[in-house]
């Protein structure tokens, strides 16, 4: 920092708090006056310049001391441009319910941890950020533009829980090729109004999105193509997407949970996981709801594919397109299962049972259920309560167990060349 700037009372207060290891808290007693969305109208007694914050964070003024607990500011307006690009920050930084006049840059910076809970920003550029602990963009965190985290390395959790992201400019989050040692959390009131892109991200823990809203109608709401998740991937219990959710080529080491998740992209793909690998089970169950196609073509599931109680709606198209899928366990499309549109399992390899008892398959005038050329290790059950409004085809399929259709309601079953029982 060049020259000797004239410091304001709030800036002197900040410098003193940093030296004592205390929080520089400019919050008001009346919480109604603390909404960072109105921070531009806050009193000058709550304003500190980005120049002073920069000097504290980087240690460029050796006379200003800071304790290892880090730089902690609450309820302040940060005026000017806080550019910490390429900075080496040896301690945690925290801005709680602060208002930033300009985009915050942490591009290629190194920091112990970042906490921006409840703060408001025009944008955040943290490309190639290196954080040795957590990055928390949560608890009312609000960004109008794009959050850039592509190629970032975060050794702990990356949390967006409770964040509101407008994403003006096309992307709410652009974090392609990032590495996250802990969990990626987009839950508990998280809301994004344009595309969230986490393509090729490597996640050491969970990818957790329950109670998150992803909205980009007519486009891609959540792009997680080729993501690697060592824990479970959870899009259930209040998860809502308007636009495509894409997991093409993803590698999920454990389970995929989408129970009670809502996926809406009418006329397009609601959920796409072509070529994905799932190391456990896939749960598209219990009021799972998709409007648009659900694609699992050439996917590999080590456990069961559960669709019990799921609703798949894509009339005049494919409700489920899973040609070439490999399921080591069973495929369960029974008991309150509903598909409006074709269910395609052509050339599928199913190690266990295909159970459709009690399921409803509706595609009048077309194929309701197709498993042509499929290989099924155990039984095919189209038993009591199975209903197909449209043709059912198992042409050239190989079924190593029994084929049970007693009690089903089906206008036509095509079984040309089918092989039933071990031979």
PyMOL commands that set and color helices and strands:
alter all, ss='L'
color gray80, all
select helices_A, chain A and resi 9-20+31-34+36-41+44-46+50-58
alter helices_A, ss='H'
color red, helices_A
select strands_A, chain A and resi 24-25+47-49+71-74+77-79+93-96+99-100+104-105+110-111+114-115+120-121+124-125+130-131+135-136+142-143+147-148+153-154+158-159+164-165+171-174+179-180+184-185+191-192+195-197+202-203+207-208+213-223+228-229+233-234+240-246+251-252+256-257+262-272+277-278+282-283+289-295+300-301+305-306+311-321+326-327+331-332+338-344+349-350+354-355+360-370+375-376+380-381+387-393+398-399+403-404+409-410+413-414+419-420
alter strands_A, ss='S'
color yellow, strands_A
deselect
rebuild
show_as cartoon
